[in-house]
Amino acid sequence: MAPANFFLFPRIKTVLKGIRLGSIEAMQDTMTRSLPEVPVEVFQDAYHAWQSRWRKCVDAQGNYFEEY
């Protein structure tokens, strides 16, 4: 069950590619401006995929999926 940042980081990373930021504040500002560019549907899809994964884990009651 991967956290949502595993879907988000590659998208934001492309914004930062080739940019040299001089400070943490500059990076934070760039990231903050980049987040609204990610469509809401992308966040919704990631949430639904995460929800599906945790449901499988709960349904498996601690068993491996191959055994389930």
Secondary structure, DSSP 8 states (H G I E B T S, - for coil): ---THHHHHHHHHHHHTT---SSHHHHHHHHHHHGGGS-HHHHHHHHHHHHHHHHHHHHHTT--TTT-
